Amino acid sequence: MDFSIDMASKEEEQSLEDNEIVELKGTSIISNKQSREKSGVLYLGETHDVDDDMYYSSDNEEIWCPPPGPSYFGKTPVFDEISELYVSGEDEKKPDDINERSSGSEEFKEEEDTVDKLFNFMRRKFNPSFSSFIWKCLLFWYLFPTNYEFYMDDIIHLWIAQGYIHIPFTQLKTMEDIGILWFEEFGRLQVIKLSHIDSSTGRLRYKLNPTFVHKLQGRPNENNHYYRLDDVNAYISESTLHASLRDTIDLITLKDLYQATKLYTLLILHEQGSRLDQIPRDLFLKLPSLRALDLSHTCITELPNSIGNLEDLRYLNLSGTLITTLPESLCDLYQMQTLKLRGCLKLLRLPKGMSKLINLRHLDVDVSCLLVSMPPRFGDLAELQTLPAFFVGKENGCHITELKNMVNLRGTFRILRLENVSGSKEAKEAALHQKKYLDKLEYHWTELQDGLDLLENLQPHTQVQELQIVGYAGAKFPSWIGNPIFSILTAITIHDCRNCQVLPRLGKLPSLKTLCISNMIAVKAIDSQFCGRDTVSGVRDFVRFIGKKSASDTSVAFRTLENLTLKSLLSLEEWNGIKELDFPHLEKLNISDCPKLTALPKISLLNNLKKLEISFCPSLKSLPNEGLPTSLQHLVITDCPVLKDRCHKDKGEDWIRVVHIPDIWTDYQHISQAQPSPTTGLVPLPSQSLKSITTPMLSTSNVDNSKDASNDLMFKPHGDPSENPVTFLLF
């Protein structure tokens, strides 16, 4: 029985009572009638299914499950603070901060030697309303072998597909937000641990803690609802609801699943050397109840049309397969929430009827695939949160205007083939300024086109954190790009904008930390405009933004910039306009492939500069007469013959200007001077950078050998970075 309501008035409550609906816990309500194969669980504002494996079997026998705790109608846990996950009681004090909350893991490791005891421990630690969710997730971990690696978002999307995560009616967060909080909690309790960082994507990979796996052994299969291929005690039967196999299986083993007619979950876990290159045509006819299907990294090249028989399918992972097209029958799966196609590099097109998947929340398509445009009426997918790229097409229904109603997009978003946008009116209708959840926005052209009016009307929301502009062919940049109203914009990349003769005015952006400008072959000079000093209106905007700051503060350019790269500016001849106090936090400056550049600006004014790299600049005649800043620790000069000779040790004319630098390299040869003193040998870094700097330093070996280190790194994201005893600078 399915329900969906927006508010719980007294009349509605009475109506529910009349229909023999009783409370389960929190805001959840379960029917005690078995008129259909599935019962409905009501969460205000959404409709969800009850998991049969947790409450009822087909013959109405009660399936073993921890008994629900007492509950009350209309009162729900609220996730406005993560502390709402926890409860205060006689035996446990509510932690004051996130670091204190993790201290309970030691108690759990010493005392809770079975999954039942672990569950009871978590029930005491957390709000009782989460008991059902905790138990389901504890058993779901059984599907993954000890050394199997997984991504956080895959696990969260699987939880959502199974209906494990629900949103209380007073809650404004998404199910994905709640899933992240719980994933981190399982990490703090050492159920999972960080394995390593994926070198190709930079994403974090995790695996189960072997101690927890030992606790799980045998427990999930009391009713034979869970099957894992490497568990010698497990077997497939009609009662099996969740199964994980290895992709080294053959078709005969796969067909053994046919007897599990009520299977909810089928995961084909990736190993090296997959042998699975096809899916039996009748597999999806035999397993009609599937909610989650993972075929990632198998060798399949197509999906059978029978995929359309899986009416309850909500999660489909085809990442890393050789699929070129998807069957149109896929578009009949109206409950689909997650479709993963990352690494499907041969994908030519998406099904034309995809607009029917109105419940789709995550479409993870690879930007390197062969897609040329999105399917018609793609804008109907208004619930989408994950969409790495939108390919603009020329056909009706494939225009950029399809983005108008996609206000839930999150994370990184790339707009490709912008040359197919017909004009500024279309661009304005895309309403990018309303996409407030986007962290990073990229604009890509593949053909030269003067798109100034277009780009002017593609202004992002003011809360965007990163911008990238590639292939733009206009003569100048839009007025919004350097506006200080972009108060948390931290990184900008501008690449291959070949017709722009002047760099944009970026000096007044209040939070910019990283700036990379490359392959702008028409730029001949960099001057004070780059610092944003030439327009009265620009200064006025900045004064208005900073409010009470003094007028002298407004003259400082690039007040937060830490890393500046200028690369392949083939026509650049001069760079000036740096004044005292500019670039007060700049630590790294890289100037590369500027063959016409004859002189450097007053680098001596950059009082915080730590590393200077100059390469492929043959016209540079000398270092600045004012010398280099005393803060400089590393100087790298490559393929600059004149400059190399002038910096020759003890003989070069510029040697006096570099003698104080501890670490000097010229044409890949080290000519370092005296050892740095204890006060200058280590380069201090701002505390807010520590998390991003230390994370990439991890390897599988040092993570595995230090459980505490891995958990501290990943599962205390809100902790004080200053607690780290050592700071490193990576080059």
N, C-alpha and C positions, 0 to 999 in steps of 0.2 A: 504494500500500500504506500503510494507516494504522496507527499504533501509539499506545498510551497505557499508560505504566507509572508507578508512583510511586517505585520505587527501582531502582537498577542493581546487583543482586547479581552475584556471579561466575557463577552459573548462568545468569542472564539475559543476561549479556554473551556467554557461550558460545553461547546459543541464537540471539542476534543474528548471531553469526559464522556459525553453521550455515545461516542463511537469507541468506547473502551480503549482509549489511548492513555497509557500510564507513563510516568516519568522514569527515565533511566538514570540520568545524572546531569548536573549542570542544566543546560538548555536543551538537552537531547530528550526525545520522546520516542517511545517504541510501541508499535502495535502488538497486542497479545493475540491478535487473530492471524491465522495462517491461511487466508483465503487465496493468496498467491504464493509463488515460489519465493518471492522477495518481500521483505517488510521494509517499510520506509522509516527513516529516522529524520525527525524534523529539527533543523537548526534554523532559527528565524532568519528569513531572507534567502535561504537556499534549500534545495532538496537534495537529500543524500540517501544512499541505500545502506541498510544494515548488512554487515558481513555475516553470511550464513555460517562461516566457519567459527564465528565467535558466539553465536546465540542459538541457532537451530540447525538441525540436520533435516534431510528430506523426509525422514520418518517421524519427525517431531520429537526425537529424543534430544534432551538437553546436552549440549556439548560442553566439555569441561572448560571453565573460564573463571578467573577470579571474580568473586561476587562484587556487584556494584556497590559503592558506598552510598550513604544517604545524600539526597539532593533536594533542591527546592526550585520551584518554578519561578522564572523571571529573574534569577540572579545568576550571573555568569562571571567566570574569571576574565579579567581584562588584561591585555598585553601591552598597555600603554607603557609599562615598565616591565623589564624582564623579571623583576622581583615578584611579580604576580604569579610566577610559576611555583613559588615557594609558599610554605605555610608555617605559621608559628604554632608551637604546641608545648606541652609540658616538658617534653624531652628534647626539644630542639629550638634553638633561638634562630629567628629569621636573620639571614646574613645581611650585613649593611651594604656590601658592595660585591661586585662580580668576582673579585679575587677571593673573598672570604667564602663565597658559595662553593668554590671548587675544592675547599679544604676537606670536604666530606669524602673524597675519593679514597683516602687512606683507610677510613673506617670501613668503607665498602669492600676494599680489597682484602682486609684482614678477616672480616666476619662473614661476608656473604659468599659462600662457596657453591651455591646452586642458583639457578635462574629464578626459582621461587623466592629465595631469600633476597636476591637482588631486587626483584619486583617489590617486595614488602619494604625494603629499604627506600626505594624510590617513592613509594606511596607515602611513607612518613616524611620524606624530604619535600615533596611537591604537593600542590593543591590536589585534593582527592578527586576533583573533577577530571583529572587527566589519567585516571587509573586504566581505563579501557584503552586509550591511545598508547600508554606506556607498554601494556602487555602485548598488544598487537605488534608493536615495533620490535620488542625484545624477541619475539618468535620469528619475525620477518628476517632478522639478521641471520637466521639459520641458513638461508638460501645461499649465503656467500661463504666459500671456503676460506681457510685461515689466511692464505697469502694472496687472495684475489683483491685487486685494486679497483677502486671506484671513485667517481666524482660525487661531490656533495649534491649538485643539482639533480643528478640521476636518481639518487635515493629519495630526495624530497618529492620529485615528480612521481615516483612510484608510490610513495605514501599517499599522495593526493589521489592518484588513480584508484587506489584501493578504498578510498573514502575514510582514511584514518585521520585526516586533518580537517577540522571544521572551524568555522569562524563564528564566535558568539555574536549575537545581534547587536551588541554595543561596541563591537570591535571594528576599527577602521583599517587595520592591517590586512594584508592578503594572506592566503593560505601559505604562499611561498615564504613570506616573512616569518610566520609562525614555525614553519619547517626549519628555517635556518636556526632559530633559537633552540629548537629541540635537538638539531644535529650537533650544535655546539655543546649542549648539555650532555649528550651521550659521549662527546669527546672529553669533557671534564670528568666524567665518571669512568673514563678509560675503557669504555666499550669499544670505541674506535680510536685510531691513532693516525697521525700523518705519516704517509709512506715516503713520497718524494714529489718533486715538482716536474710536471711534464715539460720536457725540453722543447717540444715543438709548439706548445700552446701557452706555456707559463701557468697552466692551471694546476691546482693542488690535487694530488691523488691520495686516497686513504685506504686503509685496510682494517680488518677487525683485530682487536687485541687477542692473542692466543689464549690468555687466561679466560676471557669471556667466552670464547668458542668452546673451551672445555666445560664451562658451566651449562652451555646449551645442549651438549650431547645427549641425545635421547629424549629430551623434554618435549619438543614440538610434535613428535610422532605418536603420542599417546592415542590419538584418534586417526593417525596416518594422514593428516591434512597437509603435511610438508614433505617434499621429496628433494633430495640432493644427490646427484649421481655418485659422488665419491663417498657417500655414507653407506657402508656395507649393511647396516641394519635397516635402511630405508627401502621401500618398495612402492611401486605404483599400483593404485587400486581405484575403484570407483569413488572412494572418499578423498582422494588427493585433490587439494585445492591450489597449492602453490608448488611449482617445480623449477629446479634449475639444473641444466645440463651443460656439458662442455661442448665447444664447437668442433671437437675432434670426433664427435659421434657420427654414425652413419644413419641412413634412412631407416634401417630396421629398428635401431634403438629409438629413433624419433617416433616411429609408429607404435611403439609400446605405450605411448601416451593416450592412444585412442580410447582406452578403457576409463581414463579420467575425464568423463564427460562433463564434469562440473568444474573443471580447472579454471581458476581465476588468473593465475600468473604463470607465464612461461618465459624463463630467462635462458638464453643460450650464451653462456659466459665465454668470453674470448680467451683463447690460448694461441700460442704460436703454431702455425700450420693447420689452419682450419680445413676440414674435409667436407664441410656442409656446403654444397654448391646449388642445391635446389630444395624447394619446399614441396612436399606432396600435395597434389591438387585437392585432396579431400581432407587435409589436416584441419582446416578451419571449419569444415562441415562437421567434423567429429568433436571439435572443442568450441562450441558456440558461446560459452560463457566467459571467454577470455576478457579480462579487463586490461592486462598489461602484457605486452609481447616485446621481447628484446632479441633481435636478430643481428645486432651490430657486429661488424668485422667478420661476418661469414662471407663465403664466396658467391652468394646468390646474385643473380643478375636481373631477376624479376620477381614480382609477387603474383601469385595466382589471383584471378578475379574473385575467388571464393573468400578473399579477405573481407568482402562486403557482407558476409554472413555474420561477422562478429559485431553485433549491434551494441554490445556493452563495452567495446574496446575504447579505452581512454588514453592509453600510453603505447606508442609504437616507436621503437628505436631501430633505425636502419643505418646508423652511422658507420662509415668505413666500408660500405658494401659497393659492389660494382653496378648498382642499379642505374639505368638510364632514364626510365620513365616509371610512373606509378599508375596502377589501374584506376579507371574512373569510378569503379565500385567503392574505392576508398572514401569517396565523398558522401557515401550513404551512412557513414559512421558518425552520427550526429553528436555522440557523446565524447568524441575525441578531444582530449585536452592537450596532449603533448605529441608532437611529431618531430623526431630528431633525424636530420639528414646531414649532419656534420661529417665532412670527409667523403661525401658522395661526389667525387670530382667528375664523374661522367654523366651526372644528372643533366638532362637536356631541357626538361620542362616539368612543371607541376600540373596536376590534373585541372582541366578547365572548370570543373564544378566545385572547386575548393571553397568557394564563397558560401557553400552550404554548411561548412563546419563552424558554425557560429559559436561553439563553446571552446574552440581552440585557443589555448593560452600561450603555448610555446611552439614556435616553428623555427627550429634550429637548422637553417640552410647554410651551406658553405659559400663564402663569397668567391671562392676559386672555381666553382662549378661552371657548367656551360650554359646556364640560364641566360636568356636574353631579355625576358620581361616576366612580370607576374601574371597570373591568370586573371580573367575578367572579374570585375566586381570584388576585387580583393579587399576593398574597404569595408565589406560587410563583416569582416573578422575583427570586430571592434574590441573583443576581449583579449586580443594578442598582447602579451607582455614581452615575449622574446621573439625578436625578428632581427637577426644580425644585418640583413641587407634587403633593400627594396630595389628591384631592377625596373627602371622606368621604361615603359613601352609606348609605341605610337598608336596602337590600336585602341578603339573605344573600350573603356572599362579598365584600361591598363595604365592610365595616366597618373601623374604624381598626385592628382586631386584625390586619389583613393586613400591617401594618408589622413584625410581631414578628420575622421572620427576615431582614429587610433590614438587615443589620449592615454592609453595605459602602457605604452611602450617603455621598456626599461633597459638600462645597461648601455651597450654600444650599438649604434645604429648607423649604417652606411646607406647613402642614396647613390646608386650607380646609374650610369648612362644619362646624366643630366642633360646631355645634348638633345634628348628626345622631348624635353619640356618645351611646349610651343610658345610660352611667353610668361610675362610677369604675373598675369592674372591667374594662370594655373598654379604658379609657384605660391602665390598668396593664399590660394584656397587650400593648400596642403597644411596650413596652420601649424607650422613647426614651433611657433612661439607658445603653443599650448601643450607641447609635449614636456611636461615638467619633471618627469621621472627619468629622462635620458641623462646619462652621465657623460657619454662621449658621442659626438655627432661628426660624421665624415661626409664631405661632398666630393663626388668623383665625376669628372668628365673623361670620356675616352676619345672624343673628337674636339678639335679646336673650335670654340664658339664664344663670341663676346656675350657673356652672360651677366653683365653688371646689374641690369634691372631685375633679372631672375634672382641672382644671389642677394640682392637688396631685399627681396621679398621672401627669402628663405631664412630670415633671422630666427635663431633658436630661442628657447626659453632662457631667461636670465640666470637660471640655476645650473646651466650646463657647466661641466668641469673640464672637458677637453674638446678641442676643435681640430679638424684636419681638412684642408682644402687641397685637392689634387686635380691638376689639369685645367684649372680655370684660365680662360683666355682673354678676359677683360683687360683693359688698359689700367684700371685702378680698382681698388677694393671698396666694398660697400662701407657706408659710414658707421654701421653698428659694430664692426669687428673690433674696434679698440675702445668701445664705450665702457667706462668704469661701472656701469650698472651690472655688468657681468662680474659680480663680486666674488664668485668662487671659481672662476675660470683659472685653472692652474697650468694647462699645457696647450700649446698651439703648434701645429705642423703645417707649413705651407710648402707645397712641392709642385714643380713643373708648371708654374704659372708664367708662361713664357712671354706674354705681351705686357706684363706689368713693369713699368719703368721706375716705380716708386714703391718702397715698402710701406705697408699699412702703419698707421699710427698706433702703436701698441704700448707705449711707455707709461700710460696712466692706468693700465689694468691693475687693480689693487692686490691680486693674489697670484699673478702669473709666476710660475717657477721654472718652467721648461719651455724653450722656444727653439724650433728648428726650421730654418729657411733654406731650401735647396732647389737647384736647377731653375733659378729665375735668371734667364740669360739676358734680359733686357735692362736690368738694374745697373746703372753706371755709378751711382753715388748713394751713400747713406749719410743723412744729415740729421738736423734737429727735428725734422718732421717725424722721423722714426721714433723719437722720444716723446712725441705728442706736444711739442711746445709751440707750434706755429699757429694754432687757432685759438682765439679767445673763447669760443664756445666750448672747446675741449677742456680748457682750464676751468671754465665756469662749471661744467658738469662735474669735474673732479672735486672742486671745492664743495659743491652741493652734496656730493656723495660722502665725503669724509667729515662733513659737519663741522665739529668744533676744532679740527686740526688747524694749525696756523697756516697762513698763506705761503710761508716759506716751504712747508712740507709739500705743497702741491707742485713745486718745481722739480722735485726729485723724480727722475725717470727710472722705470723698472725697479721699484723699491723692493720687490720680493723675488726677482729673478735669480735663479741659482745656476742654471745651465743654458748656455747660448751656443748654437751651432749655425754657422754660415758655410754652406757647401755648394760648389758648382755655380757660383755667381760669375759667369764667364766674362761679363762686361764690366764688372765692378773695378773702378779705378781709385776711388778714394772713400774713406770712412772718417767722418769727423762728427762733432756735435756732442761728444761726451763732456759733461761738466762735473765739477766737484760734487760729491755726494750721490751721483748717479750710480746705479747698479750696486747698492750697498751690500747685497748678499750674494753677488755673483761669485761662484766657486770654480766653475769650469767654462772655458772659452775655447771653442774649436773653430778654426778658420781653415777651410780646405778647398782646393781646386778653384782658386781665384787668380788666374794667370796674369791679369792686368793690374792687380792691386799693387801699388807702389809704396804705400806707407800705411802704418798702423795708427790708430787713434791714441789718445793719451791713456794708455793702459795703466800707467802709474797711479791713476786716480781710483782704480778698482781695488780698494783696500782689503777686500776679502777674497781675492782671487787665489785659488790654490793650484789649479792646473791650466796650462796654456799649451794648446796644440796648434801648430802651423804646418800645413803640408800642401805641396803642389802649388806654391805661390812663387814662381821663379822671378817675378819682377820686384819682389820686396828687396829693397836695398840695405835696410838696416832696421834695428829695433828703435823704438821711439827715443828721442833725445833725452826725455825726462826719465828714462829707465823703466824698470819693471817694479811692480809693487813688492814690498818686503815680505808680504804674506805668501808669495808664490813658492810652492814646494816642488812642483813638477813642470819641466819645460821639455816639449817634444817638437823637434824640427825635422821635417822629412821632405826631401826633394825641393829644397829652397837653396840652391847652390851658393848664391851670394851671402845669404843669411848664415849658412853653415860656416863659411870661411870667416865671417866676422865674429862668430861665436867660438872660434877655435880656442881650445884651452891655452891660456897664458899668452897667446899670440894674436888672437883676433881683436879687432878694434872695439867690438861690443862685449869683450870678455868682462870688462869691469862692471857691465850692467847685469851680468848673469852670475857672477862669482858667488853671490849669496844664496843661490838656489841649490838645495841639497841633491836634487835628482834631475839630471839633464841627459837627454837622448838626442843625437843627431844622426839621421839616416840609419836608424836601427842600431847605432852604437852607443853604449853607455859611457858617459864621461862625467859620472857623478862626482861631486866634491866631498868635502868633509862630512862625516857622519852627522846627522841632525841631532840637535840637542834634545834632551828629554821634553822640553817645553814646546818644541816645534816638530818633533818627529811624527806625532799623531795629529791628524787633521780633524778638528772638532766638526761634528755635524749637528744640524738642528734636530731636536728630539723627535719632532713629528716625522722625520724621515726614517727612523730606525726600523720601523716595521717593514717598510718596503725594501730596505737595504739588507736586512738580515734574512728575509725569507728566501731570496734566490741563492743564498750561500749554502742551503741545506742540500745534502745528498742522501741517497737511500741508506748508505752505510751509517752516517753519523746520526740519522734519525732513528734507525732501528736500534742502535746501541744506546740510545738515551731516551727512555720513555718520558721522563719528566721534561726534557728539553722540547720534544715534539709537542707535548700537550701544552706547555707554557706558550709556545709560539702560536699555535693555531687557536687554542680555545680560551685565550685571554685577550681578545682583540681590543678590549676597552681599558686594559691595564696601562700603567704609567710606563712609557718606554724608557724613562730614566733609570728604571730598575735594572736594565741590562748592564752588566759590569764592564763590557768591552765594546768599543765602537770601532768599526772598520770603514775604510774608504775603498771602494772598488773602482778599478779603472779598466 
